[in-house]
Amino acid sequence: MKTITLKIKESDISKFGLENIDSLYFNDLVSKIGNELTLQALKAAQKAAKSAGLSKLTEDEINSEINEIRNESSS
């Protein structure tokens, strides 16, 4: 196994929860970065859904929308 040195901005150290870490396997770093990017994507999707009024849909309305799309694609 090879050891490398990475330079990471202080803001990213905090963002990815690396403050108290001296050593980290590459796959763990990739996982931490992936988790943060997933969280950012989720927040963006929630914001888009709210601004489009989709966040007010009931479960029945959501299921109805899903069924409509399924029916369109199967015809």
VMD Tcl script that draws the C-alpha trace (Angstrom):
set ca {
  {0.00 0.00 0.00}
  {1.23 3.48 -0.84}
  {0.78 6.56 1.32}
  {0.17 9.94 -0.30}
  {-0.31 13.45 1.05}
  {-3.39 15.48 0.14}
  {-3.89 19.19 0.65}
  {-7.45 19.92 1.72}
  {-8.94 23.34 2.41}
  {-9.98 23.98 6.01}
  {-13.58 24.49 4.90}
  {-13.57 21.04 3.28}
  {-11.99 19.48 6.37}
  {-15.01 20.66 8.32}
  {-17.55 19.89 5.59}
  {-16.42 16.27 5.32}
  {-15.98 15.71 9.06}
  {-12.22 15.25 8.95}
  {-11.27 17.50 11.87}
  {-9.97 14.75 14.19}
  {-8.59 12.37 11.56}
  {-4.84 11.85 11.16}
  {-5.02 8.90 8.79}
  {-7.74 7.67 6.46}
  {-8.05 4.97 3.83}
  {-8.86 6.24 0.35}
  {-12.17 4.34 0.13}
  {-13.26 5.93 3.43}
  {-12.46 9.40 2.05}
  {-14.40 8.62 -1.12}
  {-17.32 7.46 1.04}
  {-17.28 10.65 3.12}
  {-17.20 12.81 -0.02}
  {-19.96 10.72 -1.61}
  {-22.13 11.09 1.47}
  {-21.73 14.87 1.43}
  {-22.52 15.09 -2.29}
  {-25.59 12.89 -1.77}
  {-26.77 15.15 1.04}
  {-26.28 18.23 -1.16}
  {-28.25 16.58 -3.99}
  {-31.06 15.66 -1.58}
  {-31.27 19.22 -0.26}
  {-31.36 20.58 -3.82}
  {-34.13 18.12 -4.77}
  {-36.13 19.07 -1.67}
  {-35.75 22.77 -2.50}
  {-36.85 22.17 -6.11}
  {-39.81 20.08 -4.96}
  {-40.88 22.76 -2.51}
  {-40.64 25.56 -5.07}
  {-42.64 23.49 -7.59}
  {-45.31 22.72 -4.98}
  {-44.54 19.02 -5.06}
  {-43.77 18.88 -1.36}
  {-47.50 19.33 -0.65}
  {-48.56 16.17 -2.51}
  {-50.21 13.48 -0.45}
  {-49.04 9.87 -0.62}
  {-52.12 9.00 -2.71}
  {-51.33 11.82 -5.17}
  {-47.74 10.63 -5.46}
  {-48.85 7.05 -6.11}
  {-51.32 8.30 -8.71}
  {-48.54 10.21 -10.52}
  {-46.34 7.11 -10.46}
  {-49.12 4.91 -11.83}
  {-49.84 7.39 -14.64}
  {-46.22 7.33 -15.75}
  {-46.10 3.53 -15.55}
  {-49.27 3.24 -17.61}
  {-47.92 5.66 -20.26}
  {-44.67 3.75 -20.62}
  {-46.39 0.35 -20.91}
  {-48.73 1.43 -23.73}
}
mol new
graphics top color blue
foreach p $ca { graphics top sphere $p radius 0.5 }
foreach p [lrange $ca 0 end-1] q [lrange $ca 1 end] { graphics top cylinder $p $q radius 0.2 }
display resetview
